[in-house]
């Protein structure tokens, strides 16, 4: 009941078309872990209480997204205590944050910097293949032809998916915070490298160096994400 303003905002945000409902997957995964069999311990509810208090104090002043972040952190602390017997499990916390409608905000704040970084990396990779490509902002230029690294190519969706997989593995395998941090860093690095490779590959398709059917454009993204996901699972399975 304490979080009803956030749930009302969440429902409206999910239906207003400003974001994609990917957060529901994170929320469903949290519910799954709470309902699944595992060690259940009773203990101090200090962390849930503190985060709930911070949420209540900040609600009149903070933007809805930040208030929602405190609310889901309080929920994550409760799930962590009940399901994992610890104050705040890093994987649970990560899934809780991903349950928020974040994609449009991530695209707004991270989209352009990621596009610039992807463009520079792709240009470097294409130069290694022998093509004197120049990158200006988010546009690759070669022989009078230009290819833009647009918003869908920023890698924000791939980053969300990679972090979701990492946090889910952290819960399944009960990673400690240090392992969780290493996994998250590896996931981000894998996404950046994979997105650079995808953009470089699509450059050759767009300028006509390689001629394939139109569906190869979408298929390239799926293949790259599958490779990134496989790398994350491999990293997570290492002892």
BELNORDA-V320948 format. One record per residue. N is the residue number from 0. RES is the residue in three letters. SS is DSSP state (H for helix, E for strand, L for the rest). OMEGA is omega in degrees with one decimal (none if undefined). Layout:
n = [N & N]
res = [RES & RES]
ss = [SS & SS]
omega = [OMEGA & OMEGA]
This chain:
n = [0 & 1 & 2 & 3 & 4 & 5 & 6 & 7 & 8 & 9 & 10 & 11 & 12 & 13 & 14 & 15 & 16 & 17 & 18 & 19 & 20 & 21 & 22 & 23 & 24 & 25 & 26 & 27 & 28 & 29 & 30 & 31 & 32 & 33 & 34 & 35 & 36 & 37 & 38 & 39 & 40 & 41 & 42 & 43 & 44 & 45 & 46 & 47 & 48 & 49 & 50 & 51 & 52 & 53 & 54 & 55 & 56 & 57 & 58 & 59 & 60 & 61 & 62 & 63 & 64 & 65 & 66 & 67 & 68 & 69 & 70 & 71 & 72 & 73 & 74 & 75 & 76 & 77 & 78 & 79 & 80 & 81 & 82 & 83 & 84 & 85 & 86 & 87 & 88 & 89 & 90 & 91 & 92 & 93 & 94 & 95 & 96 & 97 & 98 & 99 & 100 & 101 & 102 & 103 & 104 & 105 & 106 & 107 & 108 & 109 & 110 & 111 & 112 & 113 & 114 & 115 & 116 & 117 & 118 & 119 & 120 & 121 & 122 & 123 & 124 & 125 & 126 & 127 & 128 & 129 & 130 & 131 & 132 & 133 & 134 & 135 & 136 & 137 & 138 & 139 & 140 & 141 & 142 & 143 & 144 & 145 & 146 & 147 & 148 & 149 & 150 & 151 & 152 & 153 & 154 & 155 & 156 & 157 & 158 & 159 & 160 & 161 & 162 & 163 & 164 & 165 & 166 & 167 & 168 & 169 & 170 & 171 & 172 & 173 & 174 & 175 & 176 & 177 & 178 & 179 & 180 & 181 & 182 & 183 & 184 & 185 & 186 & 187 & 188 & 189 & 190 & 191 & 192 & 193 & 194 & 195 & 196 & 197 & 198 & 199 & 200 & 201 & 202 & 203 & 204 & 205 & 206 & 207 & 208 & 209 & 210 & 211 & 212 & 213 & 214 & 215 & 216 & 217 & 218 & 219 & 220 & 221 & 222 & 223 & 224 & 225 & 226 & 227 & 228 & 229 & 230 & 231 & 232 & 233 & 234 & 235 & 236 & 237 & 238]
res = [UNK & UNK & UNK & UNK & UNK & UNK & UNK & UNK & UNK & UNK & UNK & UNK & UNK & UNK & UNK & UNK & UNK & UNK & UNK & UNK & UNK & UNK & UNK & UNK & UNK & UNK & UNK & UNK & UNK & UNK & UNK & UNK & UNK & UNK & UNK & UNK & UNK & UNK & UNK & UNK & UNK & UNK & UNK & UNK & UNK & UNK & UNK & UNK & UNK & UNK & UNK & UNK & UNK & UNK & UNK & UNK & UNK & UNK & UNK & UNK & UNK & UNK & UNK & UNK & UNK & UNK & UNK & UNK & UNK & UNK & UNK & UNK & UNK & UNK & UNK & UNK & UNK & UNK & UNK & UNK & UNK & UNK & UNK & UNK & UNK & UNK & UNK & UNK & UNK & UNK & UNK & UNK & UNK & UNK & UNK & UNK & UNK & UNK & UNK & UNK & UNK & UNK & UNK & UNK & UNK & UNK & UNK & UNK & UNK & UNK & UNK & UNK & UNK & UNK & UNK & UNK & UNK & UNK & UNK & UNK & UNK & UNK & UNK & UNK & UNK & UNK & UNK & UNK & UNK & UNK & UNK & UNK & UNK & UNK & UNK & UNK & UNK & UNK & UNK & UNK & UNK & UNK & UNK & UNK & UNK & UNK & UNK & UNK & UNK & UNK & UNK & UNK & UNK & UNK & UNK & UNK & UNK & UNK & UNK & UNK & UNK & UNK & UNK & UNK & UNK & UNK & UNK & UNK & UNK & UNK & UNK & UNK & UNK & UNK & UNK & UNK & UNK & UNK & UNK & UNK & UNK & UNK & UNK & UNK & UNK & UNK & UNK & UNK & UNK & UNK & UNK & UNK & UNK & UNK & UNK & UNK & UNK & UNK & UNK & UNK & UNK & UNK & UNK & UNK & UNK & UNK & UNK & UNK & UNK & UNK & UNK & UNK & UNK & UNK & UNK & UNK & UNK & UNK & UNK & UNK & UNK & UNK & UNK & UNK & UNK & UNK & UNK & UNK & UNK & UNK & UNK & UNK & UNK & UNK & UNK & UNK & UNK & UNK & UNK]
ss = [L & L & L & H & H & H & H & H & H & H & H & H & H & H & H & L & L & L & L & L & L & L & H & H & H & H & H & H & H & H & H & H & H & H & H & L & L & L & L & L & L & L & L & L & L & H & H & H & H & H & H & H & H & H & H & H & H & H & L & L & L & L & L & H & H & H & H & H & H & H & H & H & H & H & H & H & H & H & H & H & H & H & H & H & L & L & L & L & L & H & H & H & H & H & H & H & H & H & L & L & L & L & H & H & H & H & H & H & H & H & H & H & H & H & H & H & H & H & H & H & H & H & H & H & H & H & H & H & L & L & L & L & L & E & E & E & L & L & E & E & E & E & L & L & E & E & E & E & L & L & H & H & H & H & L & H & H & H & H & H & H & H & H & H & H & H & H & H & H & H & H & H & H & L & L & L & H & H & H & H & H & H & H & H & H & H & H & H & H & H & H & H & H & H & H & H & H & H & H & H & H & H & H & H & H & H & L & L & L & L & L & L & L & L & H & H & H & H & H & H & H & H & H & H & H & H & H & H & H & H & H & H & H & H & H & H & H & L & L]
omega = [-177.6 & -175.0 & -174.5 & 176.5 & -179.8 & 179.0 & 177.6 & 177.3 & -179.3 & -178.8 & 179.3 & -178.0 & -179.5 & -175.4 & -173.9 & 176.8 & -179.0 & -178.0 & 176.0 & -172.7 & 179.2 & -179.0 & 179.0 & 177.3 & 176.8 & 179.2 & 179.0 & 178.9 & 175.8 & 179.2 & 178.7 & -179.1 & 178.3 & -176.8 & -175.2 & 178.1 & 179.2 & -179.2 & -179.8 & -175.1 & 172.0 & -179.3 & -177.2 & 174.9 & -177.2 & -177.3 & 176.5 & -179.9 & -179.0 & -179.2 & 176.4 & 177.4 & 178.1 & 177.2 & -177.2 & -179.7 & -176.5 & -175.1 & -178.4 & -171.0 & -173.1 & 172.0 & -176.7 & -177.3 & 178.1 & 175.7 & 177.9 & 176.8 & 176.6 & -179.2 & -178.5 & 174.7 & 175.1 & 177.5 & 178.8 & 177.9 & 177.8 & 178.2 & 180.0 & -179.7 & -175.3 & -171.8 & -173.9 & 177.1 & 179.2 & -174.3 & -179.8 & 179.8 & -174.9 & 178.9 & 177.7 & 179.2 & 178.6 & 178.0 & 178.8 & 178.8 & 178.5 & 177.9 & 178.7 & 175.8 & -170.7 & -167.1 & -178.8 & 177.8 & 177.6 & 178.9 & -178.6 & -174.1 & -174.3 & -173.2 & -176.9 & 177.3 & 178.2 & 178.7 & 178.2 & 179.9 & 178.7 & 179.3 & 179.3 & 179.0 & 179.0 & 178.5 & 178.3 & -179.3 & 179.2 & 176.8 & 177.6 & 179.1 & 175.2 & 179.8 & -177.7 & -176.6 & 172.9 & 177.7 & 176.7 & -175.8 & 179.7 & -176.2 & 174.5 & -176.5 & 178.7 & 174.8 & 178.5 & 178.6 & -179.2 & 176.2 & -178.4 & 170.4 & -172.9 & -175.1 & 178.5 & 179.9 & -179.0 & -179.1 & -178.6 & 179.2 & 177.7 & 178.3 & 177.9 & -179.2 & 179.8 & 178.6 & 176.2 & 178.6 & -179.6 & -179.2 & 177.3 & 176.2 & 179.3 & 178.3 & -179.9 & -175.2 & 178.8 & 180.0 & 172.0 & -176.4 & -178.5 & 177.8 & 178.9 & 179.6 & 178.8 & 179.1 & 179.8 & 178.4 & 178.8 & -179.6 & 179.5 & 179.6 & 179.2 & 178.7 & -179.6 & 179.8 & 179.5 & -179.3 & 175.2 & 179.2 & 179.1 & -178.3 & 177.2 & 178.7 & -179.4 & 176.2 & -179.5 & 177.4 & -174.1 & -178.5 & 175.3 & 176.2 & 174.2 & -178.6 & 178.6 & 176.6 & -175.5 & -176.3 & 179.1 & 178.7 & 178.3 & -178.6 & 178.9 & 178.4 & 179.9 & 179.7 & 179.9 & 179.3 & 177.1 & 178.4 & 177.5 & 179.5 & 178.8 & 178.5 & 179.2 & 178.2 & 177.9 & 179.9 & -179.1 & -178.4 & 179.9 & 178.8 & none]
